[in-house]
Amino acid sequence: MFGAMFNLLKQSFALVGVVKALRQIPFDVQRAAWCIGRDGDIREYLATHAVRKLQIGAGHNMLDGWLNTDFNPATRKPGQIYLNATHRFPFPDAAFDCVYSEHMIEHIWWPDGQVMLKEAHRILKPGGKVRISTPNLESIASLIQPPLTPIKVQYLKLSTDKHIPHAVGYRPGFVMNNFYWDFGHFFIYDPETLELALSLAGFKDIKRCQPMESDEPNFKGIESHQKIVGNEVNVFESVILEGVKK
């Protein structure tokens, strides 16, 4: 009887919610600690950098001369601060020259992505530029469409060997389901949708770029995703757009 009751309790949405809330408490405490002194770090960065560059979702990709931010900062070293990109940014209007984000926007829903992009637009100076790199829905969807090109074979094998031990062979169905559900991805952009998102946020002169390449010197060579998946796979998997605040 006790076993049956225990199984019922484990299925209780209320009880599961309470457990999840309790598990969240340490992160809430840590987040509060990250915010202590953050305003001073921001003021110091703005005061000491003639060219101001913001990276959203930095992780371990610390860029010299940039204000590196993350929802879960990888380090407390000077130069990286806590930022929830789905809320108003703690920066003044027209404060930055460049904003960059790599493989982050897919981890928030479309409305939150719009908040992020509109905030990026707000804090950029006129003439300032944004660069967004994110997985390309067009490429992922192409895995189930013939022909099975060498890069698709490479992508299927890499994804399966690295992330899907239960897969039965190198099959697009396994790889696509894993991509959508096992990485915390909430909204995947194809090039047209990402261009729309940037346009709705107010950006102009939107153009597509290749990894590591840009007409803007501050954006050249700053990608890090290829260190994880390799150059060819990164080109296949990622779509990169830049826009300008007029």
C-alpha positions in Angstrom: 0.0 0.0 0.0 2.8 2.4 0.9 4.5 1.7 -2.4 1.3 2.6 -4.3 0.9 5.8 -2.3 4.5 6.8 -2.9 4.1 6.3 -6.6 0.9 8.4 -6.6 2.8 11.2 -4.7 5.6 11.1 -7.3 2.9 11.8 -9.9 1.5 14.7 -8.1 1.9 17.9 -10.0 1.7 20.0 -6.8 4.4 17.9 -5.1 6.6 18.0 -8.1 6.2 21.7 -8.3 7.1 22.1 -4.6 10.3 20.0 -5.1 11.3 22.0 -8.2 10.7 25.3 -6.3 12.9 24.1 -3.4 15.6 23.0 -5.9 15.5 26.5 -7.4 16.3 28.2 -4.1 20.2 27.8 -4.3 20.2 29.4 -7.8 18.0 32.2 -6.6 20.5 32.9 -3.8 23.4 32.7 -6.2 21.6 35.1 -8.6 21.2 37.6 -5.8 24.9 37.3 -5.1 25.7 37.9 -8.7 23.7 41.1 -8.7 25.7 42.5 -5.8 28.2 45.0 -7.2 27.0 44.5 -10.7 26.0 48.2 -11.2 29.5 49.1 -10.2 31.0 46.7 -12.7 28.9 48.1 -15.4 29.8 51.7 -14.6 33.5 50.8 -14.5 33.3 49.0 -17.9 31.5 52.0 -19.5 33.9 54.5 -18.0 37.1 52.6 -19.1 36.2 51.5 -22.7 35.9 53.9 -25.5 34.5 51.2 -27.7 31.8 49.4 -25.8 30.9 45.8 -26.8 28.3 43.6 -25.1 28.2 39.8 -25.4 25.0 38.1 -24.4 25.3 34.5 -23.3 29.0 34.4 -23.0 29.5 31.1 -21.2 33.2 30.3 -21.3 33.8 32.4 -24.4 35.4 35.3 -22.7 36.1 38.1 -25.2 38.8 40.6 -24.4 37.5 44.2 -24.4 33.8 43.0 -24.2 31.4 43.1 -21.3 30.7 39.4 -21.2 27.3 38.5 -19.7 25.4 35.3 -19.0 22.3 34.0 -17.2 24.5 31.6 -15.3 28.0 33.3 -15.2 30.8 30.8 -15.8 33.2 32.9 -13.8 33.3 35.8 -11.3 36.5 37.2 -12.9 36.2 40.9 -13.9 34.5 41.2 -17.3 31.6 38.8 -16.8 28.3 39.7 -15.1 24.9 38.2 -14.6 22.2 39.2 -17.2 18.7 37.9 -17.7 18.3 38.8 -21.4 14.5 38.4 -21.3 14.1 41.5 -19.1 15.2 45.1 -19.5 18.9 45.3 -19.6 20.7 47.3 -16.8 22.4 49.6 -19.3 21.6 53.1 -20.4 20.3 54.0 -23.8 22.8 54.3 -26.7 25.7 53.0 -24.5 27.2 50.3 -26.8 28.8 50.1 -30.2 28.4 46.4 -30.7 26.1 43.6 -29.4 26.9 39.9 -30.0 25.2 36.7 -29.1 26.1 33.2 -30.2 23.9 30.1 -29.8 21.8 31.7 -27.1 18.6 33.1 -28.5 17.3 29.6 -29.4 17.1 28.9 -25.6 14.3 31.4 -25.1 10.8 31.7 -26.6 10.1 34.0 -29.5 8.5 36.8 -27.3 11.5 36.7 -25.0 13.8 36.8 -28.1 12.0 40.0 -29.2 12.6 41.5 -25.7 16.3 40.7 -26.1 16.7 42.1 -29.6 14.7 45.2 -28.8 16.8 45.8 -25.7 19.9 45.3 -27.8 18.6 47.9 -30.2 17.9 50.3 -27.3 21.3 50.2 -25.8 23.2 50.5 -29.1 24.4 53.9 -30.3 23.1 55.1 -33.7 25.2 53.2 -36.2 25.8 50.4 -33.7 25.7 46.8 -34.9 24.3 43.5 -33.6 25.5 40.0 -34.6 23.3 37.0 -33.8 24.5 33.4 -34.4 22.0 30.6 -33.8 21.2 27.1 -35.1 19.6 27.1 -38.6 16.2 25.5 -38.7 16.6 25.2 -42.5 19.7 23.0 -42.1 18.2 20.8 -39.4 15.0 20.3 -41.4 17.1 19.4 -44.5 18.3 16.2 -42.7 15.1 14.4 -43.7 15.3 15.7 -47.3 17.4 14.0 -50.0 20.1 14.0 -51.0 22.1 12.8 -48.0 25.2 14.9 -48.6 28.5 14.3 -47.0 28.0 17.2 -44.5 24.6 15.7 -43.5 26.2 12.3 -42.9 28.9 14.0 -40.9 26.3 15.9 -38.8 24.2 12.8 -38.2 27.3 10.8 -37.1 28.7 13.6 -34.8 25.3 14.3 -33.2 24.5 10.6 -32.6 27.9 9.6 -31.3 28.1 12.6 -29.0 24.5 12.9 -27.7 22.3 10.0 -28.5 23.6 6.7 -27.1 20.1 5.1 -27.4 19.8 5.8 -31.2 19.4 2.9 -33.6 21.9 3.8 -36.3 22.6 7.3 -37.7 19.0 8.4 -38.4 17.6 11.9 -39.0 14.6 11.1 -36.8 16.8 10.5 -33.7 19.0 13.5 -34.4 16.2 16.0 -35.0 14.2 14.9 -32.0 17.4 15.2 -29.9 18.1 18.6 -31.3 14.6 20.0 -30.5 14.1 18.4 -27.1 17.4 17.6 -25.4 19.3 20.9 -25.5 16.9 23.3 -23.9 16.0 24.8 -27.2 12.7 26.7 -27.2 12.5 28.5 -30.6 14.7 27.6 -33.6 15.2 30.3 -36.3 15.6 29.8 -40.1 17.3 32.8 -41.9 14.0 34.4 -42.9 12.6 34.2 -39.4 15.7 35.6 -37.8 15.7 38.4 -40.3 12.1 39.2 -39.4 13.0 39.1 -35.7 15.8 41.6 -36.2 13.6 43.8 -38.4 10.8 43.9 -35.9 13.3 44.9 -33.2 14.2 48.0 -35.3 17.4 46.9 -37.1 18.1 47.8 -40.7 20.6 46.7 -43.3 20.3 43.1 -42.2 22.7 40.8 -43.9 23.9 37.2 -43.6 27.5 36.4 -42.6 29.7 33.3 -42.4 31.2 32.2 -39.1 34.3 34.2 -38.2 33.8 36.7 -41.0 32.4 40.2 -40.9 32.8 43.7 -42.4 32.8 44.9 -38.8 36.3 44.4 -37.3 34.9 43.9 -33.8 32.9 40.8 -35.1 35.7 39.1 -36.9 36.9 35.8 -35.5 34.8 35.9 -32.3 32.8 32.7 -32.7 33.5 29.7 -30.5 30.9 27.1 -31.5 33.3 25.7 -34.1 35.5 24.6 -31.2 32.8 22.2 -30.1 31.5 20.9 -33.5 34.2 21.7 -36.0 34.3 24.3 -38.8 32.3 22.4 -41.4 29.5 21.4 -39.0 29.3 24.9 -37.6 28.8 26.4 -41.1 26.1 23.8 -41.7 24.4 24.2 -38.4 24.5 27.9 -37.8 22.9 31.0 -39.3 24.5 34.4 -38.6 22.9 37.7 -39.2 24.0 41.2 -38.6 22.0 44.4 -38.3 22.5 48.1 -37.8 20.7 50.6 -35.6 19.9 53.6 -37.8 
